[in-house]
Amino acid sequence: MSQHRTAKGGSGQEVRAAAARALVPILADKGSLAGLDEHSVIARDRSLLKELCYGTCRRLPRLEALAKRLLKQPFKKRDNDVHALLLVGIYQLLYMRIPAHAAVGETAGAARLLGKEWATRVLNGCLRRLQREAETLMAEVDRDENVALEHPPWLLAALRDAWPEQWRAIAEANNQPGPMTLRVNQRHNDREAYLAQLTEQGLSGYLCPHAPDGITLDTPCDVAALPGFEEGHVSVQDEAAQLSAALLGPALAPRPGAHVLDACCAPGGKAAHLLEQFDIALTAIDSDNQRLGRVDDTLNRLGLTADLQHADATEQAWWSGTPFDAILLDAPCSGTGVIRRHPDIKTLRRKEDIRQLAQLQRQMLDNLWSLLRPGGTLLYATCSILPAENAEQIEAFIARTPDAKVTTPNDVAWGMQSGHGRQLFPDQGSHDGFFYARLEKRTA
């Protein structure tokens, strides 16, 4: 749970109204948390705004079920902002340590800032009823397993089908915020020494068990508090995502100046890690020009260089014609392994998206394979936990690609073997959900 004090003056109502406005496009499937403008409120309320929006999305199935019980009739479409405000109020009462009177009063009062004073009475009544009957109402809605585990029905069914032994633990991990994990830049320091620096700054953490450059903080903090962050000594990156450099190491370490491609490179964490670790010539492409700008910012902060190109990994018009020694394909995917960091996925993702994403992944694999030199390595990665995007995708690729040889290691301590790759599940206090498959192009 989170501790926040209601700000003095009118900011308590303003931050709740801002949260409702931000949630409206997400609930209508026309926006995402990536577009959240934290500067729409005063500085002291920004962490509260983020908590209200992310938390509401994280707990949305249960919040919606409770809202349905609390309302005599649903709000009209033009009042979606009031509906969002009700969800924000329910979230505060159930999951935050904000005093109940403040959660109810400030949330109901925020309706005035939306230009809907009539809704203050409705919101006040609903939230006060929840205060009185929370235990009974929760028991009623939680009879639906999808509500109790706070996942959309299609996704919970997919997890159960794919992972009959792990699906419940996956769902529970998805409902907890992910930890803040750091990647120490070994060009400046080793992680043991950097952990000592953190301790000196009053920040505690522990070494990641699988990623050799990783430290997980006990409590997240602003990056400005990290020693040497602006100087490029450390970056924020999940432990599972850090494993890509180790997996590509055998192909890169013995080849100074290796010609490497990072396809779908944004936001640049894996590209930066490769450049920190290896003496390579890196080409990094992404189809999203705006996100490519973030890659440039990341590399500049770390003092690293790469050939950045706005390009589509399903095409070859951008390619120089020189084969790559290694290719990292961090493919577009459902993001079902990182729901805890992007909880709006529960609302925005649809069952039919998986087939479309799998088709795009197939196109990228086939296209990029032709750019790889014989003897070269392609590392396929997703932050998905659905077999259609992972094990089944690679199995189909191997079946139609005679010169593809599987080299995914099975003697590692992380993840579990899944087809020709390794699958990690989101782990509370540890790594996100991820899939890796390493393939070598046979020589003639």
ZANUMAR-827502 format. One record per residue (C-alpha): residue number from 0; chain; z negated, y negated, x. Coordinates in steps of 0.1 Angstrom, whole numbers. Layout:
! residues N
<k=NUM c=A zz=Z yy=Y xx=X>
...
! end
This chain:
! residues 444
<k=0 c=A zz=0 yy=0 xx=0>
<k=1 c=A zz=5 yy=-36 xx=10>
<k=2 c=A zz=-20 yy=-65 xx=10>
<k=3 c=A zz=-7 yy=-99 xx=0>
<k=4 c=A zz=-26 yy=-130 xx=-12>
<k=5 c=A zz=-11 yy=-149 xx=-41>
<k=6 c=A zz=2 yy=-182 xx=-25>
<k=7 c=A zz=-14 yy=-214 xx=-37>
<k=8 c=A zz=4 yy=-238 xx=-61>
<k=9 c=A zz=35 yy=-224 xx=-77>
<k=10 c=A zz=48 yy=-202 xx=-49>
<k=11 c=A zz=33 yy=-171 xx=-65>
<k=12 c=A zz=56 yy=-175 xx=-95>
<k=13 c=A zz=85 yy=-186 xx=-74>
<k=14 c=A zz=85 yy=-156 xx=-51>
<k=15 c=A zz=84 yy=-133 xx=-82>
<k=16 c=A zz=113 yy=-152 xx=-98>
<k=17 c=A zz=132 yy=-150 xx=-66>
<k=18 c=A zz=127 yy=-112 xx=-65>
<k=19 c=A zz=139 yy=-108 xx=-101>
<k=20 c=A zz=170 yy=-128 xx=-93>
<k=21 c=A zz=177 yy=-107 xx=-62>
<k=22 c=A zz=173 yy=-75 xx=-81>
<k=23 c=A zz=196 yy=-83 xx=-110>
<k=24 c=A zz=229 yy=-76 xx=-91>
<k=25 c=A zz=214 yy=-44 xx=-76>
<k=26 c=A zz=204 yy=-31 xx=-110>
<k=27 c=A zz=239 yy=-39 xx=-122>
<k=28 c=A zz=255 yy=-21 xx=-93>
<k=29 c=A zz=270 yy=-53 xx=-80>
<k=30 c=A zz=249 yy=-60 xx=-49>
<k=31 c=A zz=226 yy=-45 xx=-24>
<k=32 c=A zz=194 yy=-53 xx=-5>
<k=33 c=A zz=216 yy=-61 xx=25>
<k=34 c=A zz=223 yy=-94 xx=8>
<k=35 c=A zz=187 yy=-103 xx=2>
<k=36 c=A zz=181 yy=-140 xx=11>
<k=37 c=A zz=146 yy=-141 xx=24>
<k=38 c=A zz=149 yy=-178 xx=30>
<k=39 c=A zz=151 yy=-184 xx=-7>
<k=40 c=A zz=113 yy=-187 xx=-6>
<k=41 c=A zz=89 yy=-205 xx=17>
<k=42 c=A zz=81 yy=-188 xx=50>
<k=43 c=A zz=47 yy=-175 xx=40>
<k=44 c=A zz=62 yy=-157 xx=10>
<k=45 c=A zz=91 yy=-139 xx=27>
<k=46 c=A zz=73 yy=-107 xx=35>
<k=47 c=A zz=61 yy=-106 xx=-1>
<k=48 c=A zz=96 yy=-111 xx=-14>
<k=49 c=A zz=109 yy=-83 xx=8>
<k=50 c=A zz=81 yy=-60 xx=-3>
<k=51 c=A zz=87 yy=-67 xx=-40>
<k=52 c=A zz=125 yy=-61 xx=-38>
<k=53 c=A zz=124 yy=-30 xx=-15>
<k=54 c=A zz=94 yy=-15 xx=-32>
<k=55 c=A zz=109 yy=-19 xx=-67>
<k=56 c=A zz=141 yy=-2 xx=-55>
<k=57 c=A zz=121 yy=26 xx=-38>
<k=58 c=A zz=101 yy=33 xx=-70>
<k=59 c=A zz=128 yy=24 xx=-95>
<k=60 c=A zz=131 yy=57 xx=-115>
<k=61 c=A zz=94 yy=57 xx=-123>
<k=62 c=A zz=93 yy=19 xx=-130>
<k=63 c=A zz=123 yy=22 xx=-154>
<k=64 c=A zz=107 yy=50 xx=-172>
<k=65 c=A zz=75 yy=31 xx=-176>
<k=66 c=A zz=93 yy=-1 xx=-187>
<k=67 c=A zz=110 yy=19 xx=-214>
<k=68 c=A zz=76 yy=31 xx=-227>
<k=69 c=A zz=61 yy=-4 xx=-226>
<k=70 c=A zz=90 yy=-22 xx=-244>
<k=71 c=A zz=94 yy=-20 xx=-282>
<k=72 c=A zz=131 yy=-26 xx=-276>
<k=73 c=A zz=151 yy=-31 xx=-244>
<k=74 c=A zz=160 yy=-66 xx=-233>
<k=75 c=A zz=195 yy=-79 xx=-241>
<k=76 c=A zz=220 yy=-79 xx=-212>
<k=77 c=A zz=217 yy=-116 xx=-207>
<k=78 c=A zz=180 yy=-111 xx=-200>
<k=79 c=A zz=184 yy=-86 xx=-171>
<k=80 c=A zz=164 yy=-111 xx=-150>
<k=81 c=A zz=134 yy=-107 xx=-173>
<k=82 c=A zz=138 yy=-69 xx=-172>
<k=83 c=A zz=138 yy=-71 xx=-134>
<k=84 c=A zz=107 yy=-93 xx=-135>
<k=85 c=A zz=90 yy=-66 xx=-156>
<k=86 c=A zz=98 yy=-40 xx=-130>
<k=87 c=A zz=84 yy=-62 xx=-103>
<k=88 c=A zz=52 yy=-66 xx=-123>
<k=89 c=A zz=49 yy=-28 xx=-128>
<k=90 c=A zz=54 yy=-23 xx=-91>
<k=91 c=A zz=26 yy=-47 xx=-82>
<k=92 c=A zz=1 yy=-31 xx=-105>
<k=93 c=A zz=8 yy=4 xx=-94>
<k=94 c=A zz=16 yy=1 xx=-57>
<k=95 c=A zz=2 yy=-31 xx=-43>
<k=96 c=A zz=-33 yy=-44 xx=-36>
<k=97 c=A zz=-26 yy=-77 xx=-53>
<k=98 c=A zz=-54 yy=-84 xx=-78>
<k=99 c=A zz=-43 yy=-73 xx=-112>
<k=100 c=A zz=-49 yy=-107 xx=-128>
<k=101 c=A zz=-27 yy=-124 xx=-102>
<k=102 c=A zz=1 yy=-97 xx=-106>
<k=103 c=A zz=1 yy=-101 xx=-144>
<k=104 c=A zz=-3 yy=-139 xx=-145>
<k=105 c=A zz=21 yy=-149 xx=-118>
<k=106 c=A zz=47 yy=-124 xx=-129>
<k=107 c=A zz=46 yy=-134 xx=-165>
<k=108 c=A zz=45 yy=-171 xx=-155>
<k=109 c=A zz=77 yy=-166 xx=-134>
<k=110 c=A zz=97 yy=-162 xx=-166>
<k=111 c=A zz=94 yy=-200 xx=-170>
<k=112 c=A zz=112 yy=-205 xx=-137>
<k=113 c=A zz=140 yy=-183 xx=-151>
<k=114 c=A zz=143 yy=-206 xx=-180>
<k=115 c=A zz=129 yy=-181 xx=-204>
<k=116 c=A zz=94 yy=-192 xx=-214>
<k=117 c=A zz=95 yy=-169 xx=-245>
<k=118 c=A zz=93 yy=-139 xx=-221>
<k=119 c=A zz=59 yy=-148 xx=-207>
<k=120 c=A zz=42 yy=-134 xx=-238>
<k=121 c=A zz=63 yy=-102 xx=-237>
<k=122 c=A zz=57 yy=-96 xx=-200>
<k=123 c=A zz=20 yy=-104 xx=-203>
<k=124 c=A zz=16 yy=-79 xx=-232>
<k=125 c=A zz=35 yy=-51 xx=-214>
<k=126 c=A zz=17 yy=-55 xx=-181>
<k=127 c=A zz=-18 yy=-58 xx=-197>
<k=128 c=A zz=-10 yy=-26 xx=-217>
<k=129 c=A zz=-1 yy=-9 xx=-184>
<k=130 c=A zz=-34 yy=-20 xx=-170>
<k=131 c=A zz=-52 yy=-3 xx=-199>
<k=132 c=A zz=-31 yy=28 xx=-202>
<k=133 c=A zz=-16 yy=34 xx=-167>
<k=134 c=A zz=-30 yy=69 xx=-163>
<k=135 c=A zz=-18 yy=81 xx=-197>
<k=136 c=A zz=17 yy=65 xx=-194>
<k=137 c=A zz=22 yy=78 xx=-159>
<k=138 c=A zz=13 yy=113 xx=-170>
<k=139 c=A zz=38 yy=110 xx=-198>
<k=140 c=A zz=68 yy=98 xx=-178>
<k=141 c=A zz=60 yy=121 xx=-148>
<k=142 c=A zz=68 yy=152 xx=-170>
<k=143 c=A zz=103 yy=144 xx=-159>
<k=144 c=A zz=106 yy=157 xx=-123>
<k=145 c=A zz=132 yy=131 xx=-115>
<k=146 c=A zz=107 yy=104 xx=-125>
<k=147 c=A zz=78 yy=120 xx=-107>
<k=148 c=A zz=97 yy=123 xx=-75>
<k=149 c=A zz=114 yy=89 xx=-80>
<k=150 c=A zz=150 yy=101 xx=-75>
<k=151 c=A zz=181 yy=99 xx=-97>
<k=152 c=A zz=188 yy=133 xx=-113>
<k=153 c=A zz=222 yy=140 xx=-95>
<k=154 c=A zz=206 yy=134 xx=-61>
<k=155 c=A zz=175 yy=155 xx=-67>
<k=156 c=A zz=197 yy=183 xx=-80>
<k=157 c=A zz=219 yy=180 xx=-48>
<k=158 c=A zz=188 yy=182 xx=-26>
<k=159 c=A zz=175 yy=212 xx=-44>
<k=160 c=A zz=208 yy=230 xx=-42>
<k=161 c=A zz=213 yy=223 xx=-5>
<k=162 c=A zz=178 yy=227 xx=8>
<k=163 c=A zz=158 yy=250 xx=-16>
<k=164 c=A zz=128 yy=251 xx=8>
<k=165 c=A zz=128 yy=215 xx=20>
<k=166 c=A zz=140 yy=194 xx=-10>
<k=167 c=A zz=106 yy=183 xx=-22>
<k=168 c=A zz=94 yy=172 xx=12>
<k=169 c=A zz=127 yy=153 xx=17>
<k=170 c=A zz=122 yy=135 xx=-16>
<k=171 c=A zz=86 yy=126 xx=-8>
<k=172 c=A zz=96 yy=113 xx=27>
<k=173 c=A zz=123 yy=92 xx=11>
<k=174 c=A zz=96 yy=74 xx=-10>
<k=175 c=A zz=77 yy=62 xx=21>
<k=176 c=A zz=89 yy=33 xx=42>
<k=177 c=A zz=102 yy=44 xx=76>
<k=178 c=A zz=83 yy=36 xx=108>
<k=179 c=A zz=95 yy=10 xx=133>
<k=180 c=A zz=109 yy=28 xx=163>
<k=181 c=A zz=119 yy=11 xx=196>
<k=182 c=A zz=145 yy=20 xx=222>
<k=183 c=A zz=134 yy=10 xx=257>
<k=184 c=A zz=163 yy=-3 xx=279>
<k=185 c=A zz=159 yy=18 xx=310>
<k=186 c=A zz=179 yy=-8 xx=330>
<k=187 c=A zz=147 yy=-28 xx=328>
<k=188 c=A zz=118 yy=-4 xx=324>
<k=189 c=A zz=107 yy=31 xx=315>
<k=190 c=A zz=91 yy=37 xx=281>
<k=191 c=A zz=56 yy=46 xx=296>
<k=192 c=A zz=55 yy=12 xx=313>
<k=193 c=A zz=67 yy=-6 xx=282>
<k=194 c=A zz=41 yy=12 xx=260>
<k=195 c=A zz=15 yy=-2 xx=284>
<k=196 c=A zz=30 yy=-37 xx=279>
<k=197 c=A zz=27 yy=-33 xx=241>
<k=198 c=A zz=-9 yy=-23 xx=244>
<k=199 c=A zz=-16 yy=-54 xx=264>
<k=200 c=A zz=-1 yy=-74 xx=235>
<k=201 c=A zz=-23 yy=-56 xx=210>
<k=202 c=A zz=5 yy=-34 xx=197>
<k=203 c=A zz=-1 yy=3 xx=195>
<k=204 c=A zz=24 yy=31 xx=193>
<k=205 c=A zz=33 yy=65 xx=207>
<k=206 c=A zz=62 yy=81 xx=226>
<k=207 c=A zz=89 yy=98 xx=204>
<k=208 c=A zz=89 yy=135 xx=210>
<k=209 c=A zz=127 yy=139 xx=210>
<k=210 c=A zz=143 yy=106 xx=221>
<k=211 c=A zz=135 yy=100 xx=258>
<k=212 c=A zz=137 yy=62 xx=254>
<k=213 c=A zz=119 yy=60 xx=221>
<k=214 c=A zz=85 yy=45 xx=211>
<k=215 c=A zz=73 yy=45 xx=175>
<k=216 c=A zz=49 yy=17 xx=165>
<k=217 c=A zz=18 yy=25 xx=145>
<k=218 c=A zz=24 yy=-7 xx=125>
<k=219 c=A zz=58 yy=-26 xx=122>
<k=220 c=A zz=59 yy=-61 xx=137>
<k=221 c=A zz=83 yy=-90 xx=140>
<k=222 c=A zz=107 yy=-84 xx=169>
<k=223 c=A zz=96 yy=-118 xx=183>
<k=224 c=A zz=62 yy=-101 xx=191>
<k=225 c=A zz=79 yy=-75 xx=213>
<k=226 c=A zz=77 yy=-82 xx=250>
<k=227 c=A zz=111 yy=-89 xx=265>
<k=228 c=A zz=130 yy=-85 xx=232>
<k=229 c=A zz=151 yy=-117 xx=237>
<k=230 c=A zz=158 yy=-106 xx=273>
<k=231 c=A zz=172 yy=-73 xx=262>
<k=232 c=A zz=143 yy=-51 xx=274>
<k=233 c=A zz=140 yy=-33 xx=241>
<k=234 c=A zz=158 yy=-27 xx=208>
<k=235 c=A zz=149 yy=-14 xx=173>
<k=236 c=A zz=165 yy=19 xx=166>
<k=237 c=A zz=154 yy=51 xx=148>
<k=238 c=A zz=146 yy=81 xx=169>
<k=239 c=A zz=173 yy=103 xx=153>
<k=240 c=A zz=200 yy=76 xx=160>
<k=241 c=A zz=189 yy=76 xx=197>
<k=242 c=A zz=198 yy=112 xx=201>
<k=243 c=A zz=236 yy=104 xx=202>
<k=244 c=A zz=233 yy=92 xx=238>
<k=245 c=A zz=216 yy=124 xx=249>
<k=246 c=A zz=242 yy=145 xx=232>
<k=247 c=A zz=271 yy=127 xx=248>
<k=248 c=A zz=253 yy=127 xx=282>
<k=249 c=A zz=269 yy=159 xx=295>
<k=250 c=A zz=304 yy=145 xx=289>
<k=251 c=A zz=297 yy=110 xx=304>
<k=252 c=A zz=271 yy=114 xx=332>
<k=253 c=A zz=295 yy=131 xx=357>
<k=254 c=A zz=324 yy=107 xx=349>
<k=255 c=A zz=318 yy=71 xx=362>
<k=256 c=A zz=341 yy=47 xx=343>
<k=257 c=A zz=347 yy=72 xx=315>
<k=258 c=A zz=369 yy=59 xx=287>
<k=259 c=A zz=348 yy=61 xx=256>
<k=260 c=A zz=354 yy=51 xx=219>
<k=261 c=A zz=326 yy=42 xx=195>
<k=262 c=A zz=344 yy=44 xx=161>
<k=263 c=A zz=326 yy=27 xx=131>
<k=264 c=A zz=304 yy=10 xx=157>
<k=265 c=A zz=285 yy=-15 xx=136>
<k=266 c=A zz=257 yy=-26 xx=139>
<k=267 c=A zz=260 yy=-16 xx=175>
<k=268 c=A zz=228 yy=3 xx=184>
<k=269 c=A zz=245 yy=35 xx=196>
<k=270 c=A zz=272 yy=15 xx=215>
<k=271 c=A zz=244 yy=-4 xx=233>
<k=272 c=A zz=225 yy=27 xx=241>
<k=273 c=A zz=255 yy=43 xx=257>
<k=274 c=A zz=262 yy=13 xx=278>
<k=275 c=A zz=225 yy=11 xx=289>
<k=276 c=A zz=226 yy=48 xx=299>
<k=277 c=A zz=261 yy=53 xx=314>
<k=278 c=A zz=287 yy=37 xx=336>
<k=279 c=A zz=315 yy=37 xx=310>
<k=280 c=A zz=344 yy=16 xx=297>
<k=281 c=A zz=336 yy=14 xx=260>
<k=282 c=A zz=360 yy=5 xx=232>
<k=283 c=A zz=341 yy=-2 xx=200>
<k=284 c=A zz=359 yy=-6 xx=166>
<k=285 c=A zz=348 yy=-13 xx=131>
<k=286 c=A zz=367 yy=-21 xx=99>
<k=287 c=A zz=341 yy=-47 xx=88>
<k=288 c=A zz=347 yy=-79 xx=108>
<k=289 c=A zz=314 yy=-95 xx=97>
<k=290 c=A zz=294 yy=-65 xx=108>
<k=291 c=A zz=314 yy=-64 xx=141>
<k=292 c=A zz=299 yy=-98 xx=148>
<k=293 c=A zz=265 yy=-82 xx=147>
<k=294 c=A zz=277 yy=-58 xx=174>
<k=295 c=A zz=287 yy=-87 xx=196>
<k=296 c=A zz=253 yy=-104 xx=191>
<k=297 c=A zz=235 yy=-72 xx=200>
<k=298 c=A zz=256 yy=-67 xx=232>
<k=299 c=A zz=251 yy=-103 xx=242>
<k=300 c=A zz=214 yy=-101 xx=239>
<k=301 c=A zz=213 yy=-70 xx=260>
<k=302 c=A zz=238 yy=-83 xx=286>
<k=303 c=A zz=263 yy=-56 xx=279>
<k=304 c=A zz=301 yy=-57 xx=275>
<k=305 c=A zz=326 yy=-37 xx=255>
<k=306 c=A zz=361 yy=-41 xx=241>
<k=307 c=A zz=353 yy=-49 xx=205>
<k=308 c=A zz=382 yy=-45 xx=180>
<k=309 c=A zz=384 yy=-51 xx=143>
<k=310 c=A zz=402 yy=-18 xx=134>
<k=311 c=A zz=403 yy=11 xx=110>
<k=312 c=A zz=393 yy=46 xx=124>
<k=313 c=A zz=418 yy=62 xx=100>
<k=314 c=A zz=447 yy=44 xx=118>
<k=315 c=A zz=461 yy=42 xx=153>
<k=316 c=A zz=478 yy=8 xx=154>
<k=317 c=A zz=450 yy=-6 xx=175>
<k=318 c=A zz=450 yy=21 xx=201>
<k=319 c=A zz=464 yy=14 xx=236>
<k=320 c=A zz=478 yy=50 xx=240>
<k=321 c=A zz=453 yy=60 xx=267>
<k=322 c=A zz=433 yy=91 xx=256>
<k=323 c=A zz=396 yy=88 xx=254>
<k=324 c=A zz=372 yy=110 xx=275>
<k=325 c=A zz=346 yy=109 xx=247>
<k=326 c=A zz=345 yy=97 xx=211>
<k=327 c=A zz=315 yy=89 xx=190>
<k=328 c=A zz=323 yy=91 xx=153>
<k=329 c=A zz=293 yy=78 xx=134>
<k=330 c=A zz=311 yy=83 xx=101>
<k=331 c=A zz=307 yy=63 xx=69>
<k=332 c=A zz=285 yy=84 xx=46>
<k=333 c=A zz=262 yy=85 xx=16>
<k=334 c=A zz=232 yy=73 xx=36>
<k=335 c=A zz=210 yy=99 xx=20>
<k=336 c=A zz=191 yy=104 xx=52>
<k=337 c=A zz=180 yy=68 xx=54>
<k=338 c=A zz=170 yy=61 xx=18>
<k=339 c=A zz=135 yy=51 xx=29>
<k=340 c=A zz=150 yy=22 xx=48>
<k=341 c=A zz=177 yy=14 xx=22>
<k=342 c=A zz=160 yy=24 xx=-11>
<k=343 c=A zz=187 yy=7 xx=-32>
<k=344 c=A zz=208 yy=37 xx=-23>
<k=345 c=A zz=190 yy=54 xx=-52>
<k=346 c=A zz=206 yy=29 xx=-76>
<k=347 c=A zz=239 yy=22 xx=-59>
<k=348 c=A zz=251 yy=57 xx=-49>
<k=349 c=A zz=268 yy=80 xx=-74>
<k=350 c=A zz=276 yy=117 xx=-73>
<k=351 c=A zz=313 yy=111 xx=-73>
<k=352 c=A zz=310 yy=90 xx=-41>
<k=353 c=A zz=303 yy=121 xx=-21>
<k=354 c=A zz=337 yy=136 xx=-26>
<k=355 c=A zz=354 yy=102 xx=-17>
<k=356 c=A zz=333 yy=98 xx=14>
<k=357 c=A zz=340 yy=134 xx=25>
<k=358 c=A zz=378 yy=126 xx=22>
<k=359 c=A zz=374 yy=95 xx=44>
<k=360 c=A zz=354 yy=114 xx=70>
<k=361 c=A zz=381 yy=141 xx=70>
<k=362 c=A zz=408 yy=114 xx=77>
<k=363 c=A zz=388 yy=99 xx=105>
<k=364 c=A zz=381 yy=132 xx=122>
<k=365 c=A zz=418 yy=142 xx=121>
<k=366 c=A zz=430 yy=108 xx=133>
<k=367 c=A zz=405 yy=104 xx=161>
<k=368 c=A zz=409 yy=139 xx=174>
<k=369 c=A zz=445 yy=131 xx=184>
<k=370 c=A zz=431 yy=103 xx=206>
<k=371 c=A zz=409 yy=126 xx=226>
<k=372 c=A zz=421 yy=140 xx=259>
<k=373 c=A zz=420 yy=178 xx=265>
<k=374 c=A zz=386 yy=187 xx=277>
<k=375 c=A zz=371 yy=156 xx=260>
<k=376 c=A zz=341 yy=155 xx=237>
<k=377 c=A zz=339 yy=142 xx=201>
<k=378 c=A zz=304 yy=137 xx=186>
<k=379 c=A zz=304 yy=136 xx=148>
<k=380 c=A zz=273 yy=120 xx=133>
<k=381 c=A zz=261 yy=109 xx=98>
<k=382 c=A zz=229 yy=96 xx=84>
<k=383 c=A zz=234 yy=120 xx=54>
<k=384 c=A zz=216 yy=152 xx=45>
<k=385 c=A zz=243 yy=165 xx=22>
<k=386 c=A zz=263 yy=195 xx=34>
<k=387 c=A zz=296 yy=182 xx=20>
<k=388 c=A zz=295 yy=154 xx=46>
<k=389 c=A zz=280 yy=175 xx=74>
<k=390 c=A zz=281 yy=213 xx=79>
<k=391 c=A zz=309 yy=218 xx=53>
<k=392 c=A zz=329 yy=189 xx=68>
<k=393 c=A zz=328 yy=203 xx=103>
<k=394 c=A zz=334 yy=239 xx=92>
<k=395 c=A zz=366 yy=228 xx=75>
<k=396 c=A zz=376 yy=208 xx=105>
<k=397 c=A zz=371 yy=238 xx=128>
<k=398 c=A zz=392 yy=259 xx=105>
<k=399 c=A zz=422 yy=236 xx=106>
<k=400 c=A zz=419 yy=225 xx=143>
<k=401 c=A zz=426 yy=254 xx=167>
<k=402 c=A zz=418 yy=234 xx=198>
<k=403 c=A zz=384 yy=224 xx=186>
<k=404 c=A zz=354 yy=242 xx=203>
<k=405 c=A zz=318 yy=238 xx=191>
<k=406 c=A zz=294 yy=227 xx=218>
<k=407 c=A zz=265 yy=215 xx=196>
<k=408 c=A zz=233 yy=226 xx=215>
<k=409 c=A zz=210 yy=251 xx=197>
<k=410 c=A zz=182 yy=250 xx=224>
<k=411 c=A zz=168 yy=216 xx=213>
<k=412 c=A zz=135 yy=210 xx=197>
<k=413 c=A zz=147 yy=187 xx=170>
<k=414 c=A zz=164 yy=195 xx=137>
<k=415 c=A zz=176 yy=228 xx=124>
<k=416 c=A zz=209 yy=246 xx=129>
<k=417 c=A zz=233 yy=239 xx=100>
<k=418 c=A zz=267 yy=254 xx=103>
<k=419 c=A zz=282 yy=241 xx=135>
<k=420 c=A zz=258 yy=212 xx=138>
<k=421 c=A zz=221 yy=203 xx=136>
<k=422 c=A zz=205 yy=187 xx=107>
<k=423 c=A zz=174 yy=164 xx=108>
<k=424 c=A zz=155 yy=156 xx=76>
<k=425 c=A zz=136 yy=123 xx=71>
<k=426 c=A zz=101 yy=129 xx=85>
<k=427 c=A zz=71 yy=107 xx=76>
<k=428 c=A zz=60 yy=88 xx=107>
<k=429 c=A zz=90 yy=100 xx=126>
<k=430 c=A zz=128 yy=101 xx=125>
<k=431 c=A zz=153 yy=95 xx=97>
<k=432 c=A zz=176 yy=122 xx=83>
<k=433 c=A zz=207 yy=127 xx=105>
<k=434 c=A zz=234 yy=153 xx=113>
<k=435 c=A zz=251 yy=159 xx=146>
<k=436 c=A zz=280 yy=182 xx=156>
<k=437 c=A zz=295 yy=181 xx=191>
<k=438 c=A zz=330 yy=193 xx=196>
<k=439 c=A zz=351 yy=198 xx=228>
<k=440 c=A zz=389 yy=197 xx=228>
<k=441 c=A zz=402 yy=228 xx=245>
<k=442 c=A zz=426 yy=225 xx=274>
<k=443 c=A zz=459 yy=242 xx=272>
! end
